[in-house]
Amino acid sequence: MKKILATAFCIATLGCSPAHENSVAETETCLDYCAAQTERTLAQIASAGYGMSPRNIAPGDSTWNLCPVSKELWTEGFWPGVLWYDYEYTGNVEIREAAEKYTEALGFLSEIPAYDHDLGFIIFCSYGNGYRLTGNPEYREVILAAADRLASLYNPAAGTILSWPREMENLGGHNTIMDNMLNLEMLFWAAENGGRPEYAEIARSHADTTMKYNFRPDSTSYHVAVYDSSTGRHIRSCTHQGYSDDSMWARGQAWGIYGYTMCYRFTKDDKYRDFACKITDKYLSMLPDDLVPYWDFNDPEIPNVSRDASAAAVVASALVELSGYVGGEKGAAYLDTAKKMLRSLYENYRGGDSCPSFLVHSTGHRPAGTEIDYSIIYADYYFIEALLRLKSSL
């Protein structure tokens, strides 16, 4: 294991260091911090078994709340994903063994009917990273089977994947949420790695329809679009986790930025890259000075409301990738902004000695009153992913 450097290190120079070597070393220091926190978490939760997944830490607490692996949750893949990313950085065999065990506890989800769209989050963050790093053929088979389950939710009349089967009655039809953009990665990958080739077309159809109905003319996003289940006619666009139907929920916009950047990676279709830039520029133009958004950009109680570090981590990771697709001055500006976002997260939002999460101050579902100002596992996942992407780009 690499030596863990002092967490008092100020990452400010990540965004402005003139020396390439210094930038690499500083990014590695941040990854060393993540490695230390990962080991703290492993030690804390070991006795619970591999069927329990860390979900969140309440404000002021230092213990992870654990959830049993279940078809009804969507966050189980992030913890094994964190372990795989940590193994990628450290090469620690014990971390790899833990990643394997937590990953394999999720395999049953590829064998049962899809409960909702989140199979992509769950399986690709865990098995996807595991296969990328190990080439284990059994992992590939699980991913392909999960892609089959996810594709079963596609409605050709609407042109999108159903997000919440259980919410069709409440929402009034076939519903598609912004978060669902990230599940397309598993479909694109499956189409290129032995799965059904038409999965790529399903993913493109979903992305195109979401582009049309989950965004306003000013490039801000709706959380939900609802369609007639039979005809596919668009009924309405609204929110579920945002402040209002007319507001821009921060993590929803972040999912869009990440999702369309990923679509360009697989398709090389300029419309996805250009759209990613368009919605990114809108998001960046509305950020507070520390580059970490309030939970919803239109909450009238700002600044007296919670932030969402998870949204910042998602966007930082996407920006590192998008910067390479854009190139030139704009690409360099995106990369510099990603560095500054990571600097801000490390300086002002890290768990540090107080709790074993990488980050604090995320917001899960404020309208429902849940996970407000919490540490949340997906914030940690995208933070370490962003750092690894940054390290590779330097």
C-alpha positions in Angstrom: 0.0 0.0 0.0 1.3 3.5 -0.9 2.2 5.6 2.1 -0.8 7.7 3.1 0.2 11.4 3.0 -1.1 13.9 5.4 -4.7 14.8 4.8 -3.9 18.4 5.6 -2.4 18.7 2.1 -4.1 21.5 0.2 -5.1 20.4 -3.2 -5.4 23.9 -4.5 -2.4 23.5 -6.7 -4.2 20.8 -8.6 -5.8 23.5 -10.7 -2.8 25.7 -11.2 0.5 23.8 -10.8 2.9 24.6 -13.5 4.7 21.3 -13.2 3.2 18.1 -14.7 5.0 16.0 -12.1 3.5 18.0 -9.2 0.0 17.6 -10.6 0.4 13.9 -10.8 1.8 13.7 -7.3 -0.9 15.8 -5.9 -3.6 13.7 -7.5 -2.0 10.6 -6.1 -2.1 12.2 -2.7 -5.9 12.6 -3.0 -6.1 9.0 -4.1 -4.0 8.0 -1.1 -6.6 9.7 1.0 -9.4 7.7 -0.6 -7.4 4.5 -0.1 -7.1 5.2 3.6 -10.8 5.9 3.9 -11.6 2.7 2.0 -9.6 0.7 4.5 -11.4 2.4 7.3 -14.8 1.5 5.8 -13.7 -2.1 5.2 -12.7 -2.5 8.8 -15.9 -0.9 10.1 -18.3 -3.0 8.1 -16.4 -6.3 7.8 -18.5 -8.1 10.5 -21.8 -7.4 8.6 -20.9 -9.7 5.7 -20.9 -9.2 1.9 -24.7 -9.1 1.6 -24.7 -5.7 3.4 -23.7 -2.6 1.5 -22.7 0.9 2.9 -25.3 3.5 1.9 -24.8 6.7 3.9 -23.6 8.4 7.1 -25.8 10.8 8.9 -24.5 14.3 9.7 -22.3 14.2 12.8 -22.0 10.4 12.8 -19.0 8.3 12.0 -20.6 4.9 11.1 -21.9 3.8 7.8 -25.6 2.8 7.6 -25.8 -0.5 5.8 -28.5 -1.9 3.5 -29.1 -5.5 2.6 -28.6 -6.3 -1.0 -32.0 -6.2 -2.6 -33.7 -5.7 -5.9 -35.5 -2.7 -4.4 -32.3 -0.6 -3.9 -30.2 1.1 -6.5 -26.9 1.9 -4.7 -25.4 -1.5 -4.1 -23.0 -1.4 -7.0 -21.2 1.7 -5.8 -19.3 0.2 -2.9 -17.8 -2.7 -4.9 -17.1 -0.1 -7.6 -15.2 2.0 -5.0 -13.2 -1.1 -4.1 -12.4 -1.9 -7.7 -11.2 1.7 -8.3 -9.1 1.5 -5.1 -7.6 -1.8 -6.3 -6.8 -0.2 -9.7 -4.8 2.5 -7.9 -3.2 0.6 -5.1 -2.8 -2.9 -6.4 -3.8 -4.1 -3.0 -4.7 -7.8 -3.3 -6.9 -7.7 -0.1 -8.9 -4.9 -1.7 -9.4 -7.0 -4.8 -10.6 -9.9 -2.8 -13.1 -7.8 -1.0 -14.2 -6.2 -4.3 -14.8 -9.7 -5.7 -16.9 -10.8 -2.8 -19.1 -7.7 -2.7 -19.5 -7.8 -6.4 -20.5 -11.4 -6.6 -23.2 -10.8 -4.0 -25.0 -8.9 -6.7 -25.0 -11.5 -9.4 -28.6 -12.7 -8.7 -29.9 -9.4 -10.1 -29.0 -10.5 -13.6 -31.1 -13.6 -13.2 -34.5 -12.1 -12.2 -36.9 -9.8 -14.0 -35.8 -6.1 -13.9 -37.3 -4.3 -10.9 -36.4 -1.0 -12.5 -33.7 0.7 -14.7 -31.0 0.8 -12.0 -29.5 -2.5 -13.2 -26.9 -0.4 -15.1 -25.8 1.4 -11.9 -25.7 -1.8 -9.9 -24.1 -4.2 -12.3 -21.9 -2.0 -14.4 -20.3 -0.1 -11.5 -19.4 -3.5 -9.9 -19.1 -6.2 -12.5 -18.2 -3.7 -15.2 -15.2 -2.4 -13.3 -14.4 -5.9 -12.2 -14.3 -7.2 -15.8 -12.3 -4.3 -17.0 -9.6 -5.0 -14.4 -9.6 -8.8 -14.3 -11.1 -10.0 -17.6 -13.0 -12.6 -15.6 -15.3 -14.3 -18.2 -18.0 -15.0 -15.6 -18.3 -11.2 -15.0 -18.9 -10.7 -18.7 -21.7 -13.2 -18.7 -23.4 -11.4 -15.7 -23.2 -8.1 -17.5 -24.7 -9.4 -20.7 -27.5 -11.1 -18.8 -28.2 -7.9 -16.9 -28.3 -6.0 -20.2 -31.0 -8.4 -21.4 -33.0 -7.6 -18.3 -32.6 -3.9 -18.7 -33.5 -4.0 -22.4 -36.8 -5.7 -21.4 -37.9 -2.3 -20.0 -37.6 -0.6 -23.4 -40.9 0.7 -24.8 -40.4 1.3 -28.6 -43.6 3.4 -28.8 -42.1 5.9 -26.3 -38.5 5.3 -27.5 -37.1 5.1 -23.9 -36.5 2.6 -21.1 -39.1 2.6 -18.4 -37.5 3.9 -15.2 -40.0 3.0 -12.4 -42.5 0.3 -13.3 -44.0 0.7 -9.8 -44.6 4.4 -10.3 -46.6 4.1 -13.6 -49.9 4.6 -12.0 -48.8 7.5 -9.8 -47.0 9.3 -12.6 -49.7 8.5 -15.2 -47.7 6.4 -17.7 -44.4 5.2 -19.0 -41.9 7.3 -17.1 -38.2 8.1 -17.8 -36.0 9.8 -15.3 -32.7 11.7 -16.0 -30.8 9.2 -13.9 -31.6 6.5 -16.5 -29.1 8.0 -18.9 -26.3 6.4 -17.0 -27.7 2.9 -17.4 -27.2 3.2 -21.2 -23.5 2.5 -20.7 -24.2 -1.1 -20.0 -26.3 -1.4 -23.1 -23.7 0.2 -25.3 -21.0 -2.0 -23.9 -23.1 -5.1 -24.2 -23.7 -4.4 -27.9 -19.9 -4.2 -28.5 -19.0 -7.2 -26.3 -21.2 -10.2 -27.4 -24.6 -8.9 -26.5 -27.4 -8.1 -28.9 -26.3 -5.4 -31.4 -29.7 -3.7 -31.3 -29.0 -2.7 -27.7 -26.9 0.2 -29.0 -29.9 1.4 -31.0 -32.1 1.2 -27.9 -29.5 3.3 -26.0 -29.4 5.9 -28.8 -33.2 6.0 -29.0 -33.4 6.6 -25.3 -30.8 9.3 -25.4 -32.4 11.1 -28.3 -35.9 11.0 -26.7 -34.6 12.1 -23.4 -32.8 15.0 -25.1 -36.1 16.1 -26.5 -38.4 15.8 -23.5 -36.2 16.0 -20.4 -34.7 19.3 -21.2 -36.0 22.8 -21.6 -35.0 25.3 -24.3 -32.6 27.0 -21.9 -30.7 23.7 -21.4 -31.9 23.0 -17.9 -33.3 19.6 -17.2 -36.5 18.0 -16.0 -36.1 15.0 -13.7 -39.0 13.0 -15.2 -40.7 12.7 -18.6 -44.0 10.8 -18.8 -45.4 9.1 -21.9 -48.5 7.3 -22.8 -47.6 3.6 -22.4 -49.5 2.5 -25.5 -49.0 5.3 -28.0 -45.7 6.8 -26.7 -47.2 10.3 -26.8 -45.4 12.6 -24.5 -47.8 13.6 -21.7 -45.8 15.9 -19.4 -42.3 16.6 -17.9 -42.0 17.2 -14.2 -39.9 16.5 -11.1 -39.7 13.9 -8.4 -36.6 14.8 -6.4 -36.2 18.4 -7.4 -37.7 21.6 -5.9 -40.4 22.0 -8.5 -41.4 21.0 -12.0 -39.7 24.2 -13.3 -36.5 23.9 -11.3 -33.1 22.4 -12.2 -32.3 19.6 -9.7 -28.5 19.6 -9.4 -27.9 15.9 -9.6 -30.4 15.5 -12.5 -28.3 18.0 -14.6 -25.2 16.1 -13.5 -26.6 12.8 -14.7 -27.3 14.4 -18.0 -23.8 15.8 -18.4 -22.3 12.5 -17.6 -24.7 10.5 -19.7 -24.3 12.5 -22.9 -20.6 12.5 -22.5 -20.7 8.7 -22.3 -23.0 8.5 -25.3 -20.3 10.3 -27.3 -17.7 7.9 -26.1 -19.5 4.9 -27.6 -21.1 6.5 -30.7 -18.7 9.4 -31.7 -21.8 11.2 -32.8 -21.1 14.9 -32.5 -24.6 15.7 -31.4 -24.0 14.0 -28.1 -20.7 15.8 -27.5 -22.2 19.1 -28.5 -25.3 18.6 -26.3 -23.1 17.6 -23.4 -21.2 20.8 -23.8 -24.4 22.8 -23.9 -25.9 21.5 -20.7 -22.5 21.6 -19.0 -22.1 25.2 -19.8 -25.5 25.9 -18.3 -24.6 24.0 -15.2 -21.3 25.8 -14.8 -22.8 29.2 -15.3 -25.1 28.7 -12.3 -22.6 27.3 -9.7 -21.7 29.1 -6.5 -18.1 30.2 -5.9 -16.9 26.9 -4.5 -18.2 25.0 -7.5 -20.4 22.6 -5.4 -24.0 23.1 -6.2 -26.9 23.6 -3.9 -29.2 20.6 -4.1 -31.5 22.4 -6.6 -30.4 25.6 -8.4 -33.8 27.2 -8.0 -34.6 26.6 -4.4 -35.6 30.1 -3.1 -34.0 29.4 0.3 -30.5 29.5 -1.2 -28.0 29.9 0.5 -29.7 28.4 3.5 -30.2 24.9 2.0 -28.1 21.8 1.6 -25.4 21.3 -1.0 -24.9 18.2 -3.1 -21.3 17.1 -3.2 -22.4 14.0 -5.1 -23.5 16.2 -8.1 -20.2 17.9 -8.0 -18.3 14.6 -8.1 -20.4 13.3 -11.0 -19.8 16.5 -13.0 -16.0 16.5 -12.2 -15.7 13.0 -13.5 -17.7 13.8 -16.6 -15.7 17.0 -17.3 -12.4 15.2 -17.3 -13.7 12.8 -20.0 -15.5 15.6 -21.9 -12.4 17.7 -21.9 -10.6 15.1 -24.0 -13.4 15.0 -26.6 -13.6 18.8 -27.0 -9.9 19.7 -27.1 -8.5 23.1 -27.6 -9.1 26.0 -25.2 -12.6 24.8 -24.3 -11.3 21.4 -23.4 -8.5 22.8 -21.4 -11.0 25.0 -19.5 -13.2 22.0 -18.8 -10.2 20.1 -17.4 -9.1 23.1 -15.3 -12.6 23.4 -13.9 -12.7 19.7 -13.0 -9.5 20.1 -11.1 -10.9 23.1 -9.2 -14.1 21.1 -8.4 -11.9 18.3 -7.0 -9.9 20.8 -5.0 -13.1 22.3 -3.5 -14.5 18.9 -2.6 -11.2 17.9 -0.9 -10.8 21.1 0.9 -14.3 21.7 2.1 -16.3 18.5 1.8 -14.0 15.6 2.7 -14.9 13.2 5.6 -11.4 13.2 6.9 -10.9 12.0 10.4 -14.5 12.6 11.4 -16.0 9.8 9.3 -14.7 7.2 6.9 -16.5 8.5 3.8 -14.5 10.3 1.2 -17.0 13.2 1.1 -19.7 14.7 3.2 -22.6 17.2 2.5 -24.5 15.3 -0.2 -28.3 15.5 -0.6 -30.3 12.4 -1.6 -34.0 13.2 -1.8 -34.8 16.5 -0.1 -38.5 16.6 -1.0 -38.9 13.3 0.8 -36.8 14.5 3.7 -34.2 11.7 3.3 -30.4 11.9 3.2 -30.2 15.6 3.6 -26.6 16.7 4.2 -25.4 13.1 4.4 -22.3 11.3 3.3 -23.6 9.0 0.4 -21.8 6.2 -1.2 -22.3 7.3 -4.8 -20.6 10.6 -4.1 -17.5 8.6 -3.1 -17.7 6.5 -6.2 -17.7 9.4 -8.6 -15.0 11.2 -6.6 -12.5 8.4 -6.8 -13.5 7.8 -10.5 -12.8 11.5 -11.2 -9.4 11.4 -9.6 -8.4 8.3 -11.5 -9.5 9.8 -14.7 -7.6 13.0 -13.9 -4.5 11.0 -13.1 -4.7 9.2 -16.5 -5.2 12.6 -18.3 -2.1 14.2 -16.8 
